[in-house]
Amino acid sequence: MVDVKLRGIVKRFGKTVAVNGIDLDVRDGEFIVLLGPSGCGKTTTLRIIAGLEKPDEGRVLFGDRDVTYLPPRERNVSMVFQSYAVWPHMRVYDNIAFPLKIKKVPKDEIDKKVKWAAELLQISELLNRYPHQLSGGQRQRVAVARAIVVEPAVLLMDEPLSNLDALLRVKMRSEIKKLQRRIKVTTIYVTHDQVEAMTMGDRIAVMNQGKIEQVGRPDEIYLKPANVFVAGFIGSPQMNFFDATIYIEKDKAVLDVGDFKLGLNKDLIEVLKDYEGKTVIVGIRPEHIYPENLIPSTTKKVAKVEGIVDFVEELGSDTIVHVNTGSQILVLKISGSHHYEIGSKLVIALDLDKIHVFRKDTEKAII
């Protein structure tokens, strides 16, 4: 195992800057997720770590060893691809054994390691089958077994579950996480799926337009987003955003939205006083807005707003309600046992302890 450091990584493809000055520290034995939308540079970053791409600027360090320009075979890394990349003409046993044969590992040791990896991935009974005889989930297990059989210092995974159906994805992400904890290999995992990132990562690096916007534990990313992009990308349904003007009164800071106002606690006056009279972006997650009759007993302070039910999404376990307040459409997420008629009046309560405020110009978090 080894820690991985990226220092000032830049990668251009013609005039397109795919990776724009990334710095990242991955701890020894950590499972870190690179999360972001398509085209944000996360796969390019992974390929630079693997040695499949060379950076135009910056350095890649494995421990104290500079591997920036070393070929993949000299880095002791393994990579699992989105497409599985198992060889159709080889049995499962030979697919797993292939990287060991390339390294000229003795035959008896190959056999021992293949059986070890197959047992870890629960595919021991499949060793004599060919890939066309396997399901998608089984082929993905073969790809992971082939990656870990060489006992790499760093395991790289590029959207390995995106080709699986929803139920199998849920099962496989728990299996991969359990496997990583068992073998304690430093793992860097790329995905655009925030649920995968939140459930699997020890930490998440949220990427956008070739840059890392925020790095932190899943709960940090969720509870304290660094900016509007992170706040909007994490969470489903997306966080509600609306503009407001800040006014300071003697015992509270007021966010004037237009057709309603939010009075925040006086301990926030010091934080917000420099923004008095300015427009800011306010954010609140759908699960922190409640119908008036469903306010949790633990909620200390709310702002009540009257609106009209504009749209309802009944998802079984959850109900998503869109409420038109006049100037805003606010989305709330509640238990699926509650039902509302479109066009009906509804008084909703915004949890004032869960309000986020961002600068209008830079979109960075104020609170």
NULO-382164 format. One record per atom (N, C-alpha, C, O): x, y, z. Coordinates in steps of 0.05 Angstrom, whole numbers, plus 32768, in hexadecimal, padded with zeros to 4 digits. Example, Ala and Ser with C-alpha at 12.3 -4.5 7.8 and 13.67 -1.06 7.14 Angstrom:
// residues 2
81087F8E809C80F67FA6809C81087FBE809C811D7FBE80A981017FD3808E81117FEB808F81028001809D810C801780A1
// end
This chain:
// residues 367
80117FE880008000800080008011801980008029801880078005802F7FF8801580487FF58001805F7FF57FEA805C7FED800B80777FFD7FFB808F7FFA8001809B7FDE801780977FD37FED80AA7FD47FF080B57FB97FED80D47FBC7FDA80DD7FC97FFF80E27FAF7FFD80FF7FAF7FFD810A7F93800D81027F827FEA811C7F8D7FEA812B7F747FF181487F7A7FE681547F8C800481537F6B800D816E7F6F800C817E7F56801C817A7F447FF981917F547FF781A37F3E7FF281967F237FFE819E7F0F7FE281807F227FDE81717F097FCD81817EF57FB7818A7EFB7FD981847EDD7FCB81917EC77FCD817E7EAF7FE281737EA97FB6817B7EA17FB6816B7E887FA481787E747F8D817F7E787FB1817D7E5C7FA2818A7E467FA081767E2F7FB181667E2A7F8981787E217F85816A7E087F7F817F7DF37F6981887DF07F9481887DE47F91819E7DD27F8C81B77DE37F9C81BE7DF47F7781C67DDD7F7081DE7DEC7F5F81D97E047F5981EB7E147F5781BF7E077F4681B87E1E7F5681B17E367F6881A07E357F5181BE7E4D7F5F81B87E667F4E81A47E757F3981AB7E817F56818B7E757F4681757E817F4A81757E9F7F3881707EAF7F63817A7EA87F6A817B7EC57F7981947ECA7F8D819A7EBC7F7081A47EDD7F7A81BF7EDF7F8581C57EFB7F7981D27F0C7F9E81BB7F007FAC81C27F197FA281B37F317F9D81BF7F467FA081987F2F7F9581887F467FAB81827F5A7FC1817A7F537FA481867F747FB4817D7F8A7FA2816A7F9B7F8C81717FA27FAD81537FA17F9D813F7FB07FB0812C7FBF7FC481237FB47FA981277FD87FB881137FE97FA580FC7FEF7F8F81007FFA7FAD80E47FE67F9E80CC7FEC7FAE80BC80017FC580B57FFC7FA280B680187FB080A9802D7FB4808C80287FA5807F80197FC9808180357FCF806480337FB78054803C7FAE805780537FAD8042802B7F96803180327F7B803E80307F67803280387F7A805780277F60806680257F51805E800C7F5C80577FF77F368060800E7F24805E7FF77F1A807A7FF27F09808480007F2480867FDC7F1B80A17FD57F0D80A17FBB7F1580927FA87EF880B07FB97EE780B17FA07EEB80CC7F927EE980E17F9F7EF080CB7F787EF080E37F677ED480E47F5B7ECC80D47F4B7EC580F97F647EA980FB7F5C7EA481147F4C7EAF812A7F537E9581127F377E8F812A7F277E8081237F0E7E7D810B7F077E7581377F007E6681317EE77E7881297ED07E91812B7ED27E6D811F7EBB7E7C81177EA37E8C812E7E997E8281457E977EA581297E927EB7813E7E877EC4814F7E9B7ED081647E947EC381487EB57ECF81597ECA7EEC81537ECE7EFA81637EDC7EF7813E7EC27F1481387EC47F1B81217ED77F32811C7EDB7F0681147EE27F0C80FF7EF67F1A80E67EEA7F2C80DB7EF67F1180DD7ED27F1D80C67EC57F3980CD7EBC7F4C80BC7EBE7F3D80E57EB17F5880ED7EA97F6B80EE7EC17F8280E57EBE7F6180F77ED77F7280F77EF07F7980DB7EF77F9080D57EFE7F6680C87EF67F6C80AC7EFC7F8080A07EE97F9280917EF27F7E80A77ED07F91809C7EBC7FAD80A87EC07FC1809A7EBA7FAF80C07ECA7FC980CC7ED07FD580BD7EE77FED80B87EE77FC580B67EFB7FCF80A77F127FD9808B7F097FED80817F137FCA80807EF67FD180657EEC7FEA80657EDA7FF780517ED67FF0807C7ECF8006807E7EBC7FFD807B7E9F800E80797E8D7FE3807A7E9A7FD880787E7F7FD880927E717FD680937E587FDA80A87E807FDC80C37E757FF380D17E837FF780CD7E9B800180E27E75801680F27E82800C810E7E868001811A7E748010811A7E9E800781357EA2801881497E94803081447E8F800D81607E8C801C81757E80802B81857E95804181917E90802081867EAD802D81937EC4802781827EDD801381747EDE803981857EF1803381797F0B8042815E7F0F804F81547EFD803E81537F27804B813A7F2E803781267F3B8024812E7F48803D810C7F37802F80F77F44804280E87F56805780DF7F4D803C80E67F70804E80D97F83804080C27F90802980C47F99804D80AB7F91804580947FA0805780927FB8806E808A7FB6804D809A7FD0805F809E7FE6807380B57FE0806A80CA7FD9808C80AF7FE380A180C47FDC80AC80BF7FC080BF80CD7FB880A180AD7FB180AB80A57F97809C80B57F81808380B37F7F80AA80C37F71809F80D27F5A809A80BF7F4380AD80B57F37808180BA7F3D807A80A77F27806E80B57F0F806380A87EFD807180CF7F0E806380DF7EF9806780D47EDD805380D37ECE807F80CC7ED7808480C47EBB808B80A67EB98095809D7EA4808580977ECE808A807A7ECD8072806D7EBE805B80757EC1807880587EAF806280497EA2805280397EB6805B80357ECD803980327EAF802780247EC38034800B7ED0803080077EE780437FFC7EC0804E7FE37ECB80627FE77EE180687FD57EF1806D80007EE3808080057EF8807480147F108082801D7F22805980167F11804C80257F27803E80127F3B8037801B7F50803C7FF97F34802E7FE67F4580117FEF7F4B80087FF17F6280037FF57F357FE77FFC7F377FD67FE87F277FE07FDC7F147FBD7FE67F2F7FAA7FD67F1F7F917FE87F1A7F8B7FF97F2A7F847FE37F037F6E7FF47EFC7F567FE27EF37F597FCF7EE47F3E7FEA7EFD7F257FDD7EF57F167FF07EE47F1080077EED7F0E7FE87ECC7F027FFA7EB97EE37FF77EB97ED97FE37EC37ED6800A7EAE7EB9800A7EAB7EAF7FF27E9A7E9A7FE77EA07EBF7FEB7E867EB77FD77E737EC07FBA7E7B7EBE7FA87E6B7EC97FB77E947ED37F9D7E9E7EEE7F957E927F017F8F7EA07EF07F967E777F097F8F7E697F137F737E6F7F2B7F707E737F017F607E717F097F447E747F0C7F387E587EFD7F3F7E467F1F7F267E557F257F1A7E3B7F117F037E357F117EF07E447F027F067E207EEC7EF27E1B7EF77ED67E147EE87EC37E187F0F7ED47E0A7F1A7EBA7E027F277EAB7E197F307E947E157F297EB77E307F367EAB7E477F227EA37E5C7F0E7EB17E607F277E8D7E697F167E857E807F1A7E9A7E977F2D7EAA7E967F087E9A7EAA7F0A7EAC7EC17F257EA97ECF7F327EBC7ED67F2E7E907ED27F487E8A7EE07F5E7E997ED17F6F7EA67EDE7F5F7E967EB77F757EA27EA77F737EC07EA67F877ECD7EA47F5A7ECB7EA67F577EE87EA87F647EF37EC17F727F077EC07F5E7EE67ED77F697EEF7EF17F877EEB7EF27F957EFC7EFD7F907ED57EE77FAD7ECE7EE87FBE7EDE7ED57FD67EE07ED97FB27EEB7EC17FC27EF77EAC7FD77F0B7EB67FEE7F097EAD7FD07F1E7EC77FE57F317ED07FFC7F247EDF80137F2E7EDE7FF67F0E7EEC800C7EFF7EFA801E7EF17EE680367EEF7EEA80127EE67ED180227ED87EBC80347EEC7EAE804B7EE67EA7802A7F057EA9803A7F197E9D80537F1F7EAE80697F257EA480507F1E7EC880667F237EDB80777F0B7EE0808A7F0B7EEF80707EF47ED2807F7EDB7ED480807ED17EF180947EC77EFB80697ED37EFE80667EC77F1980657EA97F1680587E9F7F0480727E9A7F2880717E7C7F2780557E717F2780427E7D7F3380517E5B7F1980377E507F1480287E497F2E80107E4F7F3080357E3E7F4180277E367F5A801E7E4F7F6A800A7E4E7F77802E7E657F6880277E7E7F75800F7E8B7F677FFD7E967F74800F7E897F4C7FF87E937F3C7FDF7E867F457FCA7E937F4A7FE07E6B7F477FC87E5C7F4F7FBE7E647F6A7FA67E677F6E7FD07E687F7D7FC97E6F7F987FBC7E8B7F987FA87E8F7FA67FC77E9E7F897FBD7EBA7F897FA27EBC7F7B7F917ECB7F837F9F7EAD7F657F867EAD7F567F707EA37F687F5A7EAF7F697F757E8D7F767F607E827F877F5A7E947F9E7F437E967FA77F6F7EA27FA87F6A7EB67FBE7F587ECC7FB47F457ED47FC27F5E7ED77F9D7F4E7EEE7F927F327EE57F8C7F1F7EF37F917F2F7ECD7F807F157EC27F797F047EBE7F927EEC7EC37F917F107EB57FA77F017EB17FC07EF87ECB7FCC7EE17ECE7FD57F0A7EDF7FCB7F027EFA7FD57EEA7F057FC67ED97F117FD27EEA7F017FAC7ED47F0C7F9B7EBD7EF97F987EAA7EFE7F897EBE7EE27FA57EA97ECE7FA57EA37EC47F887E8B7EC17F807EB87EBD7F7A7EB47EB37F5F7EC47E997F5B7ECB7E927F447ECB7E8B7F707EDB7E737F6E7ECF7E5E7F5C7EDD7E507F4E7EB47E5D7F5C7EA67E487F4C7EA57E507F2F7E9B7E407F1E7EAE7E687F287EAD7E717F0C7EC87E707EFD7EC97E787EE67EDC7E657F0A7EF77E677EFF7EFA7E597EE47F0C7E607ED47EEA7E457EDE7EEC7E367EC57ED97E407EAF7ED77E357E9A7ECA7E557EB57EB77E607EA17EC57E757E907EDA7E807E977EB87E7B7E7A7EC17E917E687EAF7EAA7E6E7E987EA77E777EB97EC27E687EAA7EDA7E6E7E8D7EDB7E627E7B7EE57E6F7E897ECF7E4A7E6E7ED07E3F7E5A7EBF7E4F7E427EC17E4B7E647EAE7E617E537E9E7E727E4D7EAB7E8D7E407EA07E9E7E567EC47E907E537ED37EA97E3F7EEA7EA77E3B7EF47E917E337EF17EBD7E237F097EBE7E357F227EBF7E4D7F1F7EC37E297F3A7EBD7E397F527EBF7E467F557ED97E5D7F5D7EDB7E387F4E7EEF7E437F507F0A7E5A7F3D7F0D7E6E7F437F1A7E587F257F027E6D7F117F047E867F1A7EF47E9D7F167EFD7E827F267EDD7E997F2F7ECD7EA77F467EDC7EBF7F487EDA7E977F577EE97EA47F6C7EF97EB47F617F107EC97F6C7F167EAB7F4C7F1C7EBA7F3F7F327ED47F347F277EE97F357F347ED37F297F0F7EEC7F1E7F027F007F357EFE7F177F327F037EF67F4C7EF47F077F637EEF7F147F6C7F097F2C7F737F097F057F6D7F1F7F107F757F397F247F617F437F397F687F4E7F1E7F477F407F307F327F497F4B7F347F3A7F607F317F467F497F397F207F627F3C7F107F727F557F197F8B7F547F197F647F697F227F727F827F2B7F807F7D7F467F967F887F4A7F747F6E7F587F807F6B7F737F937F547F757FA27F527F887F937F427F617FA47F2A7F637FC27F317F647FD17F217F6F7FC97F477F597FE67F4F7F597FED7F5F7F7280037F687F767FD97F627F847FDD7F717F9D7FE97F8C7F9880007F927FA17FDA7F9D7F8A7FE57FB77F827FE97FCA7F997FDC7FC77FAE7FFA7FDE7F967FFD7FF37FAA7FE580067FA97FDC80107FBD7FDA80097F907FC4801C7F8C7FB0800E7F797FB780047F647F96800E7F817F8180037F717F70801A7F667F67802B7F757F6E801B7F4B7F5F80307F3E7F4680257F317F4780107F247F2F80327F357F1680287F2B7F07803E7F1D7F0180537F287F01803A7F037EF4804E7EF27ED880467EEC7ED280377ED97EC580517EFC7EA8804C7EF97EA3802E7EF47E9580277EE17EAC801D7F067EAA80007F017E8E7FF47F027E8A7FDE7EF97E7B80037F0D7E607FF87F117E4C80047EFF7E347FFD7F007E5480167EED7E4080257EDD7E3180147EC97E1C801C7EC07E3C7FFD7EC27E2F7FEB7EAE7E1C7FD77EBC7E107FC67EAE7E1A7FD77ED67E0A7FC47EE47DEE7FD07EEA7DEB7FE87EEA7DDA7FBE7EEE7DBF7FC87EF47DBF7FD37F117DD27FCE7F217DAA7FE27F187DA97FF17F317DAD7FDF7F4A7DBC7FE67F5C7D9F7FC87F4B7DA17FB77F627DBD7FAB7F657DC77FA97F7B7DC97FA37F4F7DE37F977F507DF87FAC7F577E0C7FA67F657DF47FC57F4F7E077FDB7F567E087FDE7F757E1D7FE17F807DF07FDD7F817DEF7FE07F9E7DFE7FC97FAC7E0D7FCE7FBF7DFB7FB17FA27E097F9A7FAE7E277F9C7FAA7E367F977FBC7E2F7FA37F917E4B7FA37F8A7E5A7FB97F997E717FB67FA07E4E7FD07F9D7E5C7FE67FAA7E627FDE7FC77E777FE67FD27E507FD07FD47E567FC77FF07E6C7FB17FF07E7D7FB180027E6C7FA07FDB7E807F8B7FDA7E9C7F977FD57EAF7F8E7FE07E9D7FAB7FC37EB77FB77FBD7EC27FC67FD57EDA7FC47FDB7EB17FD37FE47EB97FE27FFC7EC37FCE80117ED87FD3801D7EB57FB880157EBD7FA480297ED87F9880207EEA7F9380317EDB7F9280067EF47F877FFC7F0C7F9A80017F217F92800A7F077FB47FFB7F1D7FC77FFF7F257FC9801C7F3D7FCC80227F127FC8802E7F187FC9804B7F287FB080537F397FB180647F227F9A80467F2F7F80804D7F4C7F8080447F5E7F7780527F517F89802B7F6C7F8780207F7C7FA180257F947FA280207F6E7FB6802E7F7B7FCF80367F8C7FDC80217FA27FE780267F837FDA80087F937FE67FF27F8980037FED7F7180097FEF7F9C80157FE87F9580317FE27F8480317FC87F8D80277FB37F6C803C7FC97F5A803A7FB37F5080557FAA7F4780657FBB7F50805A7F907F4680737F857F30806B7F717F35805C7F5E7F1880747F767F00806B7F687EF280827F5B7EEC80977F677EED80807F417EE080957F317EC3808E7F2D7EBC80787F257EB180A27F327E95809E7F2C7E8780BA7F287E9180CE7F317E7180B97F1A7E6080D17F187E4780CE7F2A7E3680DF7F2C7E4680B67F377E2E80AF7F477E3380B77F647E4580AC7F727E2580CB7F6E7E2980D67F897E2380C17F9E7E2F80C17FB47E0F80AF7F997E09809B7FAD7E2080877FB17E2780807FC77E2C807F7F9A7E44806F7F9C7E5A807D7FAC7E6680717FBE7E5E80967FA67E7380A57FB47E6E80A77FD27E8080A37FE27E5580AD7FD97E4E80B17FF57E50809780057E578097801D7E4880817FF97E48806780077E63805980087E67804980197E74805F7FF47E8D80507FF27EA6805F7FFC7EB8805280077EA780797FF87EC080877FFD7EC5808D801A7EB3809580297EDF808A80227EE88095803C7EE780B3803A7EDF80C1804C7EF080BD80237EEE80D9801C7EE680DC7FFF7EE980C97FEF7EDB80F37FF87ED380F97FDD7EE181127FD37EE281267FE27EEB81117FBB7EF681297FAD7EE281307F977EE081227F837ED381467F9B7EBF814F7F887ECD815F7F727EDA81747F797ECB81577F597ED881657F437EC481737F317EAD816B7F2D7ECE81897F257EBE81987F127ED181A77EFF7EE281B67F097ECD81A47EE57EDD81B37ED17EFB81B17ED77F0981C57ED67F0481997EDC7F2181947EDF7F2D819B7EFA7F4581997EFD7F1C81A47F0C7F2681AC7F277F18819D7F3D7F0281937F397F26819B7F547F19818F7F6B7F0C81A67F7B7F1981B87F847EF281A47F7F7EE381B87F8D7EE481B57FAB7EE581C87FBA7EE4819B7FB47EE481967FD17EED81797FD57EE581677FC67EFC81757FEB7F03815A7FF47EFB815780117F00816880217EED814180177EE5813D80337ED6812380367ED1811580237ED0811C804F7EC0810580557EA4810980497E9B812080457E9580F380437E7A80F680387E68810980487E5A8119803D7E6A810780637E58811880737E61813580727E50814780737E7B813A806F7E848156806C7E7B816280527E72817980517E7D8152803C7E75815C80227E57816280227E4E817680167E48815180307E2B815580307E22816C80427E11817C803A7E2E816D805A7E258181806E7E31819C806A7E2581B180707E4A819D80607E5881B6805D7E6581B980417E7D81BA803F7E5481BB802D7E5E81BE80117E6E81D8800F7E6681ED801A7E8481D780007E9581EF7FFE7E8A82047FEB7E91821C7FEE7E7981FC7FD97E6E820F7FC67E5482057FBA7E4B81EF7FC07E4882157FA87E2E820E7F9D7E3081F57F8C7E1D81E47F8D7E4681F17F7D7E4881D97F6D7E4781C07F7E7E3781AD7F787E5781BE7F937E5881A77FA47E3C81A37FB17E32818C7FB27E3181B87FBB7E1781B77FC87E0181AC7FB57DF0819C7FBD7E0281B47F9C7DEE81AB7F897DF4818F7F7E7DE181817F767E0D81877F7D7E14816D7F717E0F81577F857E0881407F7D7E12815C7F9F7E0D81487FB37DF1814A7FBE7DE881607FC57DE381347FBF7DC881347FC97DB381307FB37DB6813B7F9E7D9F81207FB97D89811B7FA67D6F811A7FB57D6B810A7FC87D5C812B7FAC7D5D81407F987D7281557F9F7D7B81577FB67D7881657F8B7D8D817A7F8E7D84818E7FA37D6C81937FA77D98819A7FB07D9381B07FC37D8381C67FB67D8781CC7F9F7D7081D27FC57D6181EA7FBC7D7382027FBD7D8182067FD27D7482127FA87D84822B7FA87D7182427FA17D6082407F907D7582597FAF7D6682717FA87D7682897FB27D8582877FC57D7282A07FA57D7F82B97FAC7D7182C67FC47D5982C47FC77D8182D47FD47D7682E37FEA7D8882FB7FF07DA082FA7FEA7D7D830F7FFD7D8C832780057D8F832680237D7C832080327DA7832B802D7DAD832A804A7DA8834580577DB1835A804E7D998344806E7D95835B807F7D9C8353809B7D95833D80A47DA9836580AA7DB0835F80C67D9E836F80D87D9C838780D67D90836180E97D80836D80FE7D8F836981197DA2835A81197D858375812F7D94837581477D98835881537DAC835381607D858347814E7D87832C815A7D87831581457D8682FE814D7D89831C812B7D8A830781177D93831280FC7D93832A80F77D9B82FF80EC7DA2830580D07D8A82FB80BF7D8282E480C17D80830C80AD7D688306809E7D70830280807D7E831280747D6682EB80757D6982E680587D4E82EC804B7D3B82DE804F7D4D8302803C7D35830B802F7D3382FF80137D42830780017D2182EC80107D1F82DE7FF67D0B82EC7FE47D0C82E87FCB7CFA82FC7FEF7CE6830A7FDF7CCA83057FEA7CBF83167FF77CBF82ED7FE57CA582E77FEF7CA782D9800B7C9282D280167CBF82D480157CC282CB80307CDE82D2803A7CF082D8802B7CE082D280557CFA82D980627D0382C380757CF282B580807D1D82C080777D2982AC80897D3A82BB809E7D4D82C880977D3282B880B77D4182C580CD7D5482B280DA7D4C82A080E87D6E82B680D57D8282A480E07D8B82AC80FC7D8682C281047D978299810A7DA0829E81267DB382B581277DC382BA81157DB382C3813E7DC482DB81417DE282D481417DF282E5813C7DE982BB81477E0582B381477E1182B4812B7E2982B281277DFF82B781167E0982B880FB7E0C82D580F17E1682DA80DB7E0582E881027E07830480FA7E23830C80F47E29831980E07E36830381047E52830981007E5C82FE80E67E6C830B80D87E5382E780DE7E5B82DA80C57E5082E980AD7E5D82EB80987E3782F280B07E2982FD80987E29831B80967E20832680827E33832980AB7E30834780AB7E3E835480937E358369808A7E54834980897E62835580727E52835280587E59835F80447E3D834280597E2D833E80417E12834C80427E00834880327E0E835E80567DF5836C805A7DEF837D80417DFF838C80377DD6837980377DCD8387801F7DD5837A80057DCD83827FF07DE4836480077DED83567FEF7DDB833E7FEA7DCE83337FFC7DDB83357FD07DCD831D7FC97DDF83057FCC7DF683057FC37DD482F07FD87DE382D77FDC7DD182C07FD17DBA82C47FCB7DDE82A97FCF7DCF82917FC77DCA82817FE07DDC827B7FEF7DB1827A7FE47DA9826A7FFB7DA3824E7FF27D97824A7FDD7DAC823A80027DA7821E7FFB7D9B820F80127DA3821480297D8981FD800D7D7E81EB80217D7681D180147D6A81D17FFF7D7D81BB80207D7881A080157D5A819980177D4D81A1802B7D4F818A80047D33818280057D2B8174801F7D14817680287D3D8165802B7D37815680437D368168805C7D30815F80727D3D818280587D3D8195806F7D2681A9806C7D2681BE80797D1381A3805B7CFA81B280587CE3819E805F7CE2818880547CD181A780707CBC819480797CA181A180767C9E81B980797C8C819080717C71819A80747C6D81A380917C79819780A37C5C81B680957C5881C280B07C5281AD80C57C5B81AF80DC7C43819880BE7C3B818480D27C50816D80D57C4B815B80E57C66816F80C77C7A815A80C97C96816480D27CAA815880CC7C96817B80E07CAF818680EA7CBB817380FF7CAD816E81137CD3816A80FC7CDF815881107CE18165812B7CE6817D812D7CDF815581407CDF8160815B7CFB816C81627CFE817C81747D10816281547D2B816C81597D328186814C7D46819281517D20818F813A7D2581A8812B7D1F81C0813D7D0981C281497D3281D281407D3181E881547D23820081497D13820D81567D2A820881307D1F822181257D19821E81077D2A821580F87D01822781007CF9822580E47CED823F80DA7CE6825080EA7CEC824280C07CDE825880B37CC7824C80A37CCC823B80927CAF825480A87C988248809B7C90825980827C90827280837C8B824B806C7C84825880537C6C824A80477C6A823180487C598259803D7C41824E80317C45824B80127C50825E80067C3C823580077C3E82317FEA7C29821F7FE07C1782167FEE7C2B821A7FC57C1882087FB87C2881F07FAD7C3D81F37FA27C1D81D87FB27C2A81BF7FA77C2A81C07F897C1481C07F7D7C4181C17F7D7C4481C47F607C4881A97F527C3F81A57F3C7C5581967F607C5B817C7F537C6281687F697C6E81707F7E7C5B814F7F667C61813B7F7A7C6D81227F6C7C6381197F587C8481187F777C9081007F6E7C8F80EB7F847C9C80EE7F997C7E80D67F807C7B80C17F947C8E80AA7F8D7C8A809C7F797CA380A67F9D7CB880937F977CB6807A7FA87CC880697FA87CA180777FB87C9E80607FC97CA880667FE57C99806D7FF77CC380647FE97CCE806A80037CCE808880097CCC809080217CCF80997FF47CD080B67FF87CBB80C37FE67CB380B87FD17CB280DA7FEE7CA180EB7FDD7CAF81067FD97CB781137FED7CB3810E7FC07CBF81287FBA7CA9813B7FB37C9A81377FA07CA781517FC27C9281657FBE7C9E817F7FB47CB0818A7FC17C94818A7F9E7C9D81A47F937C8881B87F9C7C7181B67F957C9181CD7FAA7C7E81E17FB57C8581FC7FA97C9C82057FAA7C7182097F9E7C7382247F927C6C82397FA77C55823B7FB07C8182497FAF7C7C825D7FC47C7582787FB87C6F828B7FC67C75827A7F9E7C7082937F907C89829B7F807C87829D7F677C9F829F7F8D7CB882A67F7F7CCA828E7F7C7CDD828F7F6C7CC582787F8B7CD782617F8A7CC782477F887CB082457F907CD482337F7C7CCB82187F7E7CDE82097F917CF582057F8B7CD482027FA97CE481F47FBC7CDC81D67FBC7CC581CF7FBC7CF181C57FBD7CED81A87FBC7CF2819D7FD77D0781A27FE37CE0818D7FE17CE481807FFB7CE281617FF87CD381577FE87CF0815380097CF1813680087CE7812B80237CF3813180387CD1811C80227CC58112803B7CBF80F480387CC480E880227CB580E8804D7CAF80CC804C7C9A80C580377C8880D580327C9C80AE802B7C8A80A780167C6E80A1801F7C5C809C800F7C6A80A180397C4F809B80447C3C80B380437C2580B2804A7C4780CA803A7C3780E380397C3180EB801C7C4280E8800B7C1980F480187C1080FA7FFD7C0381167FFC7BF6811F800F7C0881247FE67BFE813F7FE37BF281437FC77BFC81387FB37BDD81527FC57BCF81577FAC7BDC816F7F9E7BE181847FAB7BE1816D7F857BEB81847F757BD6819A7F767BBE81957F717BDF81B27F7B7BCD81C97F7D7BC481D07F997BB781E57F9E7BC981BE7FAC7BC181C37FC87BD481D67FD67BEB81D77FCF7BCA81E47FEA7BDB81F57FFA7BEB81E5800D7BE281D180187C0481EE80127C1581E080257C2781F480337C35820480267C2781F3804E7C3A8203805D7C5381F280637C5181DC806E7C6A81FC805A7C8381ED805E7C9581FC80727C93821480757CA781ED807E7CB981F880927CD681F380897CDE81DC80857CE6820880877D02820580807D138205809A7D10821780AB7D2381F0809E7D3481ED80B57D4A820280B47D5D81FF80A37D49821680C57D5D822C80C37D79822480CC7D8C823280C67D7B820E80DA7D96820480E27DA481F680CB7DBB81EF80CD7D9581F080B67DA081E1809F7DA381F380867DA681E980707DA1820D808A7DA4822080737DC18223806C7DD38225807D7DC7822480517DE1822A80477DE0824480387DCC824B802B7DF58254803B7DF7826E802E7E118270801E7E26826A80297E0F827780047E2682797FF37E2882957FE77E1482A37FE37E41829D7FE27E4582B77FD47E3A82B57FB87E3B82A17FAB7E2F82CC7FAF7E2382CD7F947E3882CE7F7F7E3582C37F697E4F82DB7F857E6482DF7F707E7582C67F6D7E7982BD7F567E7F82BB7F837E9282A47F817E8482897F857E8F82747F7E7E6B82897F8F7E5B82727F967E6882617FAC7E61824A7FAF7E7B826D7FBB7E87825E7FD17E7682617FEA7E6782757FED7E78824E7FFC7E67824D80147E6F826380287E878268802D7E5B827080337E5E828280497E57827480637E66827480767E40826780637E37825580797E2A823C806D7E22822A807B
// end
